[in-house]
Amino acid sequence: MYLYPHKDEWQTEFKNERALILAHYDGNIDIFHIGSTAIKGLYAKDCIDILAIVDNISHTSSSGQNLSRIGYTARGEYGIPGRAYYAKNQRKVHLHIFQFGDVNIKKHLDFVRVMKGNKGLISELNQLKQTLHSKYPNDKEAYQNEKAFFYTRIVKIL
């Protein structure tokens, strides 16, 4: 597992992916940059997380073929009920599709909103990530589990 200081190109890469998805998805879809790569100054794994909101989650399967043409692999709900999850390996991208109104939408968008521009929280999370990365360089699950308290705390702020 690798952790990187924020890269300005992550925003450009998100915009490029957004344009690709919009061009290949059949139906209405709203697309947002989420996760650590969306927050300037925050350390992150070099993976773009994208949140997509659709009117009807059951329609995502019909667009799956189009998404596969641009390198996405369907992974089903992948542990989160109500989500259609797609992964792209050529340029590491995770696409999380939820139906409008799903509770996870607000959680993801609010996390980015709270973190953006909050230098204190960014610094605190960077320090935590670097400590855990050193402690668990090859154990993604332990890394994720031990930093979960920070995200739980942020959710309480929301």
LOFI-116875 format. One record per residue: residue number from 1; residue in three letters; x, z, y of N, C-alpha, C, O in turn. Coordinates in nm, 4 decimals, padded with zeros to 6 digits. Example, Ala and Ser with C-alpha at 12.3 -4.5 7.8 and 13.67 -1.06 7.14 Angstrom:
2
1,ALA,01.3190,00.7800,-00.5690,01.2300,00.7800,-00.4500,01.3200,00.7800,-00.3300,01.4236,00.8465,-00.3319 .
2,SER,01.2850,00.7080,-00.2250,01.3670,00.7140,-00.1060,01.2900,00.7870,00.0030,01.3409,00.8039,00.1138 .
% end
This chain:
158
1,MET,00.0851,00.0000,-00.1175,00.0000,00.0000,00.0000,00.0894,00.0000,00.1233,00.1902,00.0704,00.1288 .
2,TYR,00.0513,-00.0790,00.2207,00.1324,-00.0897,00.3411,00.0486,-00.0568,00.4633,-00.0685,-00.0936,00.4726 .
3,LEU,00.1103,00.0125,00.5554,00.0458,00.0540,00.6795,00.1252,-00.0061,00.7945,00.2479,00.0036,00.7975 .
4,TYR,00.0557,-00.0678,00.8888,00.1222,-00.1365,00.9989,00.0748,-00.0839,01.1334,-00.0407,-00.0440,01.1480 .
5,PRO,00.1648,-00.0838,01.2322,00.1189,-00.0580,01.3691,00.0220,-00.1696,01.4084,00.0270,-00.2794,01.3529 .
6,HIS,-00.0650,-00.1409,01.5032,-00.1649,-00.2390,01.5443,-00.0998,-00.3723,01.5811,00.0041,-00.3762,01.6469 .
7,LYS,-00.1627,-00.4806,01.5375,-00.1157,-00.6160,01.5690,-00.2233,-00.6846,01.6536,-00.3399,-00.6891,01.6144 .
8,ASP,-00.1846,-00.7367,01.7673,-00.2802,-00.8059,01.8538,-00.3448,-00.9256,01.7849,-00.4587,-00.9610,01.8157 .
9,GLU,-00.2732,-00.9880,01.6923,-00.3287,-01.1060,01.6255,-00.4477,-01.0742,01.5351,-00.5203,-01.1653,01.4954 .
10,TRP,-00.4693,-00.9467,01.5019,-00.5856,-00.9120,01.4196,-00.7158,-00.9542,01.4875,-00.8082,-00.9995,01.4200 .
11,GLN,-00.7245,-00.9403,01.6181,-00.8450,-00.9806,01.6900,-00.8651,-01.1328,01.6814,-00.9772,-01.1796,01.6615 .
12,THR,-00.7583,-01.2081,01.6961,-00.7666,-01.3536,01.6850,-00.8056,-01.3938,01.5432,-00.8880,-01.4832,01.5237 .
13,GLU,-00.7464,-01.3278,01.4453,-00.7790,-01.3585,01.3060,-00.9257,-01.3279,01.2770,-00.9920,-01.4025,01.2050 .
14,PHE,-00.9764,-01.2177,01.3335,-01.1188,-01.1872,01.3185,-01.2035,-01.2995,01.3783,-01.2981,-01.3463,01.3149 .
15,LYS,-01.1705,-01.3424,01.4986,-01.2482,-01.4479,01.5647,-01.2474,-01.5770,01.4825,-01.3493,-01.6455,01.4733 .
16,ASN,-01.1344,-01.6097,01.4237,-01.1258,-01.7290,01.3395,-01.2139,-01.7155,01.2151,-01.2842,-01.8095,01.1778 .
17,GLU,-01.2098,-01.5996,01.1518,-01.2927,-01.5741,01.0338,-01.4399,-01.5764,01.0710,-01.5221,-01.6312,00.9976 .
18,ARG,-01.4732,-01.5171,01.1847,-01.6119,-01.5146,01.2323,-01.6640,-01.6576,01.2471,-01.7746,-01.6884,01.2028 .
19,ALA,-01.5850,-01.7438,01.3089,-01.6250,-01.8833,01.3273,-01.6460,-01.9534,01.1929,-01.7409,-02.0300,01.1768 .
20,LEU,-01.5574,-01.9271,01.0969,-01.5714,-01.9861,00.9633,-01.7001,-01.9409,00.8952,-01.7736,-02.0224,00.8394 .
21,ILE,-01.7266,-01.8116,00.9002,-01.8467,-01.7564,00.8361,-01.9721,-01.8148,00.9020,-02.0646,-01.8578,00.8331 .
22,LEU,-01.9744,-01.8158,01.0335,-02.0910,-01.8706,01.1047,-02.1160,-02.0161,01.0672,-02.2312,-02.0585,01.0569 .
23,ALA,-02.0098,-02.0925,01.0470,-02.0230,-02.2340,01.0132,-02.0695,-02.2559,00.8689,-02.1230,-02.3620,00.8368 .
24,HIS,-02.0496,-02.1565,00.7818,-02.0799,-02.1755,00.6406,-02.1943,-02.0901,00.5873,-02.2371,-02.1096,00.4735 .
25,TYR,-02.2436,-01.9981,00.6651,-02.3516,-01.9116,00.6175,-02.4863,-01.9761,00.6494,-02.5099,-02.0186,00.7625 .
26,ASP,-02.5736,-01.9833,00.5507,-02.7088,-02.0368,00.5715,-02.7998,-01.9234,00.6172,-02.8280,-01.8316,00.5402 .
27,GLY,-02.8455,-01.9294,00.7411,-02.9368,-01.8274,00.7914,-02.8787,-01.7537,00.9101,-02.7652,-01.7772,00.9515 .
28,ASN,-02.9596,-01.6641,00.9635,-02.9163,-01.5839,01.0781,-02.8207,-01.4753,01.0322,-02.8444,-01.4082,00.9318 .
29,ILE,-02.7123,-01.4589,01.1070,-02.6128,-01.3579,01.0730,-02.5419,-01.3149,01.2013,-02.4982,-01.3983,01.2806 .
30,ASP,-02.5313,-01.1839,01.2200,-02.4538,-01.1268,01.3302,-02.3260,-01.0708,01.2705,-02.3287,-01.0094,01.1638 .
31,ILE,-02.2143,-01.0914,01.3382,-02.0841,-01.0572,01.2805,-02.0030,-00.9708,01.3776,-01.9932,-01.0007,01.4966 .
32,PHE,-01.9449,-00.8624,01.3234,-01.8694,-00.7668,01.4038,-01.7370,-00.7322,01.3353,-01.7286,-00.7276,01.2125 .
33,HIS,-01.6353,-00.7085,01.4154,-01.5050,-00.6618,01.3664,-01.5135,-00.5099,01.3550,-01.5444,-00.4413,01.4525 .
34,ILE,-01.4862,-00.4579,01.2362,-01.4923,-00.3130,01.2130,-01.3617,-00.2661,01.1514,-01.2712,-00.3455,01.1257 .
35,GLY,-01.3535,-00.1355,01.1282,-01.2371,-00.0793,01.0625,-01.1189,-00.0637,01.1566,-01.1292,-00.0898,01.2765 .
36,SER,-01.0093,-00.0219,01.1019,-00.8917,00.0116,01.1815,-00.8321,-00.1066,01.2563,-00.7775,-00.0892,01.3652 .
37,THR,-00.8414,-00.2270,01.1998,-00.7840,-00.3428,01.2687,-00.8618,-00.3799,01.3942,-00.8141,-00.4587,01.4758 .
38,ALA,-00.9808,-00.3238,01.4101,-01.0634,-00.3509,01.5285,-01.0289,-00.2593,01.6456,-01.0798,-00.2778,01.7562 .
39,ILE,-00.9428,-00.1609,01.6216,-00.9158,-00.0575,01.7218,-00.7716,-00.0687,01.7688,-00.6782,-00.0380,01.6948 .
40,LYS,-00.7549,-00.1129,01.8920,-00.6217,-00.1310,01.9506,-00.5449,00.0016,01.9477,-00.5949,00.1056,01.9906 .
41,GLY,-00.4216,-00.0055,01.8957,-00.3357,00.1123,01.8896,-00.3410,00.1870,01.7575,-00.2591,00.2756,01.7330 .
42,LEU,-00.4371,00.1521,01.6717,-00.4527,00.2253,01.5459,-00.3754,00.1567,01.4330,-00.3837,00.0351,01.4156 .
43,TYR,-00.3004,00.2361,01.3570,-00.2325,00.1849,01.2381,-00.3379,00.1419,01.1367,-00.4461,00.2000,01.1292 .
44,ALA,-00.3043,00.0385,01.0584,-00.4007,-00.0124,00.9610,-00.3307,-00.0852,00.8487,-00.2162,-00.1284,00.8619 .
45,LYS,-00.4020,-00.0983,00.7369,-00.3587,-00.1915,00.6341,-00.3858,-00.3302,00.6923,-00.4773,-00.3467,00.7729 .
46,ASP,-00.3088,-00.4272,00.6531,-00.3209,-00.5621,00.7092,-00.4388,-00.6356,00.6441,-00.4208,-00.7345,00.5730 .
47,CYS,-00.5587,-00.5851,00.6701,-00.6809,-00.6395,00.6126,-00.7902,-00.6350,00.7191,-00.8180,-00.5294,00.7759 .
48,ILE,-00.8509,-00.7483,00.7453,-00.9568,-00.7560,00.8453,-01.0890,-00.7175,00.7792,-01.1302,-00.7799,00.6815 .
49,ASP,-01.1554,-00.6149,00.8325,-01.2878,-00.5761,00.7850,-01.3915,-00.6340,00.8789,-01.3822,-00.6208,01.0010 .
50,ILE,-01.4910,-00.6988,00.8189,-01.5968,-00.7640,00.8960,-01.7313,-00.7105,00.8500,-01.7592,-00.7028,00.7304 .
51,LEU,-01.8137,-00.6737,00.9466,-01.9510,-00.6310,00.9203,-02.0432,-00.7462,00.9586,-02.0360,-00.7980,01.0700 .
52,ALA,-02.1286,-00.7852,00.8668,-02.2277,-00.8889,00.8951,-02.3669,-00.8301,00.8727,-02.3904,-00.7558,00.7774 .
53,ILE,-02.4573,-00.8649,00.9622,-02.5942,-00.8155,00.9546,-02.6867,-00.9355,00.9377,-02.6810,-01.0322,01.0137 .
54,VAL,-02.7717,-00.9265,00.8364,-02.8649,-01.0354,00.8061,-03.0077,-00.9818,00.8042,-03.0300,-00.8612,00.7928 .
55,ASP,-03.1035,-01.0726,00.8154,-03.2445,-01.0334,00.8132,-03.2887,-00.9896,00.6743,-03.3692,-00.8975,00.6607 .
56,ASN,-03.2362,-01.0554,00.5708,-03.2779,-01.0255,00.4339,-03.1565,-01.0343,00.3423,-03.1010,-01.1422,00.3216 .
57,ILE,-03.1161,-00.9213,00.2881,-02.9953,-00.9142,00.2048,-03.0065,-01.0018,00.0800,-02.9051,-01.0501,00.0297 .
58,SER,-03.1273,-01.0228,00.0299,-03.1427,-01.1034,-00.0914,-03.1073,-01.2502,-00.0670,-03.0804,-01.3228,-00.1627 .
59,HIS,-03.1065,-01.2950,00.0571,-03.0711,-01.4333,00.0885,-02.9197,-01.4572,00.0864,-02.8751,-01.5718,00.0913 .
60,THR,-02.8410,-01.3503,00.0792,-02.6954,-01.3693,00.0803,-02.6466,-01.4419,-00.0442,-02.5466,-01.5135,-00.0393 .
61,SER,-02.7160,-01.4240,-00.1546,-02.6707,-01.4908,-00.2774,-02.6761,-01.6425,-00.2634,-02.5932,-01.7122,-00.3217 .
62,SER,-02.7721,-01.6950,-00.1872,-02.7800,-01.8402,-00.1694,-02.6661,-01.8931,-00.0819,-02.6303,-02.0105,-00.0913 .
63,SER,-02.6093,-01.8077,00.0026,-02.4955,-01.8491,00.0848,-02.3620,-01.8200,00.0165,-02.2565,-01.8587,00.0668 .
64,GLY,-02.3665,-01.7532,-00.0957,-02.2441,-01.7186,-00.1676,-02.1597,-01.8383,-00.2031,-02.0369,-01.8319,-00.1970 .
65,GLN,-02.2243,-01.9483,-00.2406,-02.1518,-02.0712,-00.2748,-02.0751,-02.1223,-00.1531,-01.9596,-02.1634,-00.1647 .
66,ASN,-02.1392,-02.1197,-00.0370,-02.0724,-02.1641,00.0858,-01.9557,-02.0726,00.1207,-01.8500,-02.1197,00.1625 .
67,LEU,-01.9746,-01.9428,00.1037,-01.8666,-01.8478,00.1324,-01.7509,-01.8668,00.0352,-01.6348,-01.8517,00.0734 .
68,SER,-01.7813,-01.8996,-00.0896,-01.6734,-01.9227,-00.1870,-01.5900,-02.0454,-00.1494,-01.4712,-02.0514,-00.1811 .
69,ARG,-01.6510,-02.1424,-00.0826,-01.5773,-02.2615,-00.0396,-01.4708,-02.2294,00.0656,-01.3740,-02.3036,00.0819 .
70,ILE,-01.4902,-02.1175,00.1368,-01.3911,-02.0793,00.2382,-01.3055,-01.9610,00.1911,-01.2423,-01.8922,00.2712 .
71,GLY,-01.3053,-01.9393,00.0581,-01.2120,-01.8442,-00.0007,-01.2660,-01.7071,-00.0351,-01.1896,-01.6211,-00.0790 .
72,TYR,-01.3952,-01.6833,-00.0167,-01.4522,-01.5514,-00.0465,-01.4980,-01.5429,-00.1917,-01.5486,-01.6395,-00.2488 .
73,THR,-01.4791,-01.4250,-00.2497,-01.5271,-01.3957,-00.3842,-01.6338,-01.2873,-00.3739,-01.6109,-01.1825,-00.3136 .
74,ALA,-01.7496,-01.3129,-00.4326,-01.8585,-01.2146,-00.4310,-01.8230,-01.0989,-00.5235,-01.7764,-01.1198,-00.6354 .
75,ARG,-01.8455,-00.9768,-00.4758,-01.8170,-00.8570,-00.5553,-01.9413,-00.7698,-00.5741,-01.9307,-00.6557,-00.6191 .
76,GLY,-02.0589,-00.8231,-00.5399,-02.1826,-00.7451,-00.5540,-02.1891,-00.6347,-00.4498,-02.1380,-00.6498,-00.3388 .
77,GLU,-02.2517,-00.5243,-00.4859,-02.2620,-00.4104,-00.3926,-02.1307,-00.3337,-00.3837,-02.1039,-00.2692,-00.2823 .
78,TYR,-02.0504,-00.3394,-00.4856,-01.9186,-00.2771,-00.4921,-01.9233,-00.1295,-00.4518,-01.8437,-00.0820,-00.3707 .
79,GLY,-02.0192,-00.0594,-00.5114,-02.0268,00.0861,-00.4933,-02.1109,00.1335,-00.3764,-02.1297,00.2540,-00.3599 .
80,ILE,-02.1617,00.0435,-00.2955,-02.2450,00.0842,-00.1815,-02.3798,00.0131,-00.1933,-02.3894,-00.1068,-00.1670 .
81,PRO,-02.4837,00.0868,-00.2329,-02.6158,00.0254,-00.2477,-02.6616,-00.0427,-00.1183,-02.6473,00.0120,-00.0090 .
82,GLY,-02.7163,-00.1621,-00.1335,-02.7672,-00.2363,-00.0190,-02.6651,-00.3255,00.0487,-02.6965,-00.3940,00.1461 .
83,ARG,-02.5427,-00.3249,-00.0028,-02.4373,-00.4079,00.0567,-02.4112,-00.5287,-00.0312,-02.4154,-00.5197,-00.1539 .
84,ALA,-02.3845,-00.6417,00.0323,-02.3291,-00.7580,-00.0372,-02.1835,-00.7656,00.0102,-02.1564,-00.7832,00.1290 .
85,TYR,-02.0919,-00.7521,-00.0837,-01.9497,-00.7418,-00.0505,-01.8757,-00.8658,-00.0985,-01.8908,-00.9094,-00.2126 .
86,TYR,-01.7955,-00.9212,-00.0086,-01.7134,-01.0381,-00.0395,-01.5698,-01.0071,00.0014,-01.5451,-00.9425,00.1033 .
87,ALA,-01.4763,-01.0543,-00.0798,-01.3345,-01.0344,-00.0490,-01.2644,-01.1693,-00.0462,-01.2979,-01.2609,-00.1212 .
88,LYS,-01.1675,-01.1785,00.0416,-01.0871,-01.2997,00.0555,-00.9413,-01.2576,00.0407,-00.8951,-01.1664,00.1092 .
89,ASN,-00.8700,-01.3239,-00.0481,-00.7321,-01.2820,-00.0749,-00.6269,-01.3630,-00.0012,-00.5188,-01.3109,00.0264 .
90,GLN,-00.6548,-01.4893,00.0319,-00.5534,-01.5715,00.0986,-00.5108,-01.5059,00.2294,-00.3914,-01.4933,00.2566 .
91,ARG,-00.6035,-01.4658,00.3071,-00.5811,-01.3794,00.4241,-00.6698,-01.2613,00.3956,-00.7922,-01.2742,00.4004 .
92,LYS,-00.6128,-01.1469,00.3660,-00.6899,-01.0322,00.3203,-00.8028,-01.0008,00.4182,-00.7789,-00.9554,00.5301 .
93,VAL,-00.9253,-01.0258,00.3742,-01.0447,-01.0003,00.4540,-01.1507,-00.9386,00.3635,-01.1706,-00.9830,00.2504 .
94,HIS,-01.2186,-00.8360,00.4143,-01.3324,-00.7772,00.3443,-01.4561,-00.8006,00.4296,-01.4607,-00.7613,00.5461 .
95,LEU,-01.5560,-00.8648,00.3709,-01.6805,-00.8963,00.4393,-01.7903,-00.8080,00.3815,-01.8246,-00.8184,00.2637 .
96,HIS,-01.8447,-00.7210,00.4660,-01.9495,-00.6271,00.4262,-02.0801,-00.6749,00.4898,-02.0955,-00.6697,00.6118 .
97,ILE,-02.1737,-00.7213,00.4073,-02.3003,-00.7714,00.4594,-02.4103,-00.6700,00.4298,-02.4280,-00.6268,00.3159 .
98,PHE,-02.4836,-00.6333,00.5338,-02.5958,-00.5404,00.5212,-02.7197,-00.6020,00.5847,-02.7110,-00.6851,00.6751 .
99,GLN,-02.8333,-00.5596,00.5355,-02.9600,-00.6020,00.5950,-02.9854,-00.5204,00.7210,-02.9554,-00.4011,00.7264 .
100,PHE,-03.0413,-00.5866,00.8224,-03.0749,-00.5208,00.9478,-03.1478,-00.3893,00.9179,-03.2403,-00.3856,00.8367 .
101,GLY,-03.1046,-00.2811,00.9849,-03.1665,-00.1507,00.9671,-03.0948,-00.0597,00.8682,-03.1252,00.0595,00.8628 .
102,ASP,-03.0009,-00.1118,00.7901,-02.9272,-00.0300,00.6941,-02.8466,00.0764,00.7686,-02.7862,00.0473,00.8719 .
103,VAL,-02.8453,00.1978,00.7176,-02.7772,00.3110,00.7804,-02.6268,00.2869,00.7975,-02.5661,00.3399,00.8905 .
104,ASN,-02.5673,00.2086,00.7099,-02.4225,00.1837,00.7163,-02.3814,00.1017,00.8382,-02.2670,00.1109,00.8829 .
105,ILE,-02.4715,00.0229,00.8917,-02.4401,-00.0587,01.0093,-02.4027,00.0315,01.1260,-02.2977,00.0141,01.1878 .
106,LYS,-02.4880,00.1262,01.1552,-02.4653,00.2179,01.2680,-02.3360,00.2972,01.2478,-02.2585,00.3158,01.3416 .
107,LYS,-02.3137,00.3429,01.1264,-02.1931,00.4208,01.0958,-02.0668,00.3417,01.1287,-01.9761,00.3933,01.1940 .
108,HIS,-02.0609,00.2171,01.0837,-01.9420,00.1350,01.1073,-01.9243,00.1012,01.2556,-01.8145,00.1133,01.3099 .
109,LEU,-02.0308,00.0596,01.3191,-02.0211,00.0211,01.4601,-01.9920,00.1412,01.5499,-01.9150,00.1306,01.6453 .
110,ASP,-02.0534,00.2543,01.5193,-02.0299,00.3742,01.6006,-01.8879,00.4265,01.5841,-01.8293,00.4771,01.6798 .
111,PHE,-01.8318,00.4150,01.4636,-01.6933,00.4587,01.4437,-01.6007,00.3806,01.5363,-01.5163,00.4392,01.6042 .
112,VAL,-01.6164,00.2499,01.5390,-01.5318,00.1660,01.6250,-01.5554,00.2029,01.7716,-01.4604,00.2141,01.8491 .
113,ARG,-01.6807,00.2214,01.8090,-01.7142,00.2547,01.9484,-01.6502,00.3868,01.9904,-01.5945,00.3957,02.0998 .
114,VAL,-01.6570,00.4889,01.9059,-01.6006,00.6206,01.9381,-01.4481,00.6151,01.9460,-01.3876,00.6765,02.0339 .
115,MET,-01.3868,00.5414,01.8539,-01.2406,00.5385,01.8479,-01.1782,00.4545,01.9585,-01.0734,00.4906,02.0121 .
116,LYS,-01.2415,00.3429,01.9932,-01.1831,00.2526,02.0935,-01.1582,00.3271,02.2241,-01.2489,00.3881,02.2807 .
117,GLY,-01.0363,00.3213,02.2698,-01.0010,00.3813,02.3971,-00.9837,00.5322,02.3942,-00.9498,00.5910,02.4969 .
118,ASN,-01.0058,00.5970,02.2805,-00.9882,00.7416,02.2720,-00.8477,00.7690,02.2182,-00.8264,00.7827,02.0977 .
119,LYS,-00.7532,00.7763,02.3111,-00.6124,00.7887,02.2724,-00.5846,00.9127,02.1879,-00.4991,00.9095,02.0994 .
120,GLY,-00.6557,01.0212,02.2146,-00.6360,01.1430,02.1372,-00.6741,01.1251,01.9914,-00.5987,01.1636,01.9021 .
121,LEU,-00.7912,01.0666,01.9669,-00.8349,01.0435,01.8293,-00.7485,00.9390,01.7605,-00.7175,00.9520,01.6421 .
122,ILE,-00.7097,00.8357,01.8340,-00.6227,00.7327,01.7763,-00.4893,00.7939,01.7348,-00.4398,00.7665,01.6254 .
123,SER,-00.4319,00.8753,01.8201,-00.3044,00.9402,01.7896,-00.3179,01.0327,01.6680,-00.2324,01.0338,01.5794 .
124,GLU,-00.4260,01.1094,01.6658,-00.4487,01.2013,01.5540,-00.4631,01.1258,01.4221,-00.4045,01.1646,01.3210 .
125,LEU,-00.5411,01.0179,01.4235,-00.5600,00.9411,01.3006,-00.4313,00.8681,01.2613,-00.4006,00.8586,01.1425 .
126,ASN,-00.3566,00.8172,01.3573,-00.2282,00.7536,01.3260,-00.1345,00.8517,01.2566,-00.0699,00.8182,01.1574 .
127,GLN,-00.1280,00.9728,01.3100,-00.0406,01.0743,01.2504,-00.0851,01.1062,01.1076,-00.0029,01.1164,01.0166 .
128,LEU,-00.2162,01.1218,01.0895,-00.2692,01.1493,00.9559,-00.2379,01.0345,00.8601,-00.1921,01.0576,00.7483 .
129,LYS,-00.2623,00.9124,00.9033,-00.2361,00.7966,00.8183,-00.0889,00.7875,00.7788,-00.0574,00.7617,00.6626 .
130,GLN,00.0006,00.8084,00.8738,00.1437,00.7994,00.8439,00.1874,00.9095,00.7473,00.2672,00.8853,00.6567 .
131,THR,00.1352,01.0294,00.7667,00.1670,01.1405,00.6764,00.1193,01.1102,00.5349,00.1932,01.1277,00.4380 .
132,LEU,-00.0053,01.0644,00.5244,-00.0618,01.0358,00.3921,00.0033,00.9137,00.3277,00.0181,00.9079,00.2056 .
133,HIS,00.0417,00.8170,00.4091,00.1103,00.6999,00.3553,00.2437,00.7407,00.2932,00.2819,00.6901,00.1876 .
134,SER,00.3142,00.8325,00.3592,00.4412,00.8823,00.3039,00.4171,00.9631,00.1771,00.4946,00.9554,00.0817 .
135,LYS,00.3096,01.0400,00.1768,00.2769,01.1270,00.0634,00.2263,01.0460,-00.0567,00.2575,01.0789,-00.1712 .
136,TYR,00.1485,00.9407,-00.0308,00.0865,00.8603,-00.1374,00.1157,00.7112,-00.1187,00.0222,00.6336,-00.0997 .
137,PRO,00.2414,00.6691,-00.1232,00.2727,00.5286,-00.0943,00.2116,00.4293,-00.1931,00.1911,00.3129,-00.1588 .
138,ASN,00.1827,00.4735,-00.3138,00.1300,00.3828,-00.4164,-00.0034,00.4283,-00.4743,-00.0468,00.3787,-00.5783 .
139,ASP,-00.0681,00.5224,-00.4069,-00.1938,00.5770,-00.4578,-00.3016,00.5656,-00.3500,-00.3271,00.6598,-00.2749 .
140,LYS,-00.3641,00.4479,-00.3443,-00.4650,00.4197,-00.2416,-00.5823,00.5174,-00.2494,-00.6349,00.5601,-00.1466 .
141,GLU,-00.6230,00.5524,-00.3709,-00.7376,00.6418,-00.3876,-00.7087,00.7810,-00.3303,-00.7927,00.8373,-00.2600 .
142,ALA,-00.5922,00.8361,-00.3594,-00.5561,00.9675,-00.3063,-00.5442,00.9617,-00.1538,-00.5879,01.0529,-00.0837 .
143,TYR,-00.4849,00.8545,-00.1042,-00.4723,00.8333,00.0407,-00.6105,00.8346,00.1052,-00.6330,00.9056,00.2032 .
144,GLN,-00.7030,00.7560,00.0502,-00.8386,00.7462,00.1058,-00.9108,00.8805,00.0971,-00.9746,00.9234,00.1932 .
145,ASN,-00.9006,00.9459,-00.0166,-00.9708,01.0734,-00.0359,-00.9239,01.1802,00.0619,-01.0048,01.2566,00.1146 .
146,GLU,-00.7931,01.1855,00.0860,-00.7406,01.2917,00.1709,-00.7666,01.2672,00.3198,-00.7654,01.3621,00.3983 .
147,LYS,-00.7897,01.1434,00.3596,-00.8203,01.1190,00.5007,-00.9712,01.1156,00.5276,-01.0127,01.0992,00.6423 .
148,ALA,-01.0520,01.1306,00.4251,-01.1987,01.1238,00.4389,-01.2523,01.2291,00.5363,-01.3512,01.2043,00.6053 .
149,PHE,-01.1879,01.3465,00.5428,-01.2377,01.4520,00.6317,-01.2388,01.4060,00.7769,-01.3267,01.4456,00.8534 .
150,PHE,-01.1421,01.3226,00.8161,-01.1362,01.2746,00.9542,-01.2599,01.1898,00.9842,-01.3225,01.2062,01.0889 .
151,TYR,-01.2943,01.1009,00.8941,-01.4105,01.0140,00.9134,-01.5405,01.0948,00.9124,-01.6338,01.0641,00.9865 .
152,THR,-01.5457,01.1972,00.8290,-01.6624,01.2854,00.8255,-01.6781,01.3559,00.9599,-01.7894,01.3713,01.0101 .
153,ARG,-01.5673,01.3981,01.0171,-01.5693,01.4634,01.1477,-01.6183,01.3678,01.2575,-01.6951,01.4079,01.3450 .
154,ILE,-01.5745,01.2433,01.2529,-01.6173,01.1439,01.3508,-01.7672,01.1183,01.3389,-01.8372,01.1070,01.4395 .
155,VAL,-01.8160,01.1093,01.2154,-01.9595,01.0877,01.1938,-02.0405,01.2013,01.2546,-02.1495,01.1786,01.3071 .
156,LYS,-01.9887,01.3223,01.2481,-02.0593,01.4376,01.3084,-02.0639,01.4272,01.4610,-02.1587,01.4743,01.5239 .
157,ILE,-01.9624,01.3663,01.5197,-01.9601,01.3450,01.6650,-02.0712,01.2486,01.7037,-02.1319,01.2609,01.8100 .
158,LEU,-02.0966,01.1526,01.6158,-02.1969,01.0503,01.6451,-02.3338,01.1120,01.6439,-02.4330,01.0427,01.6663 .
% end
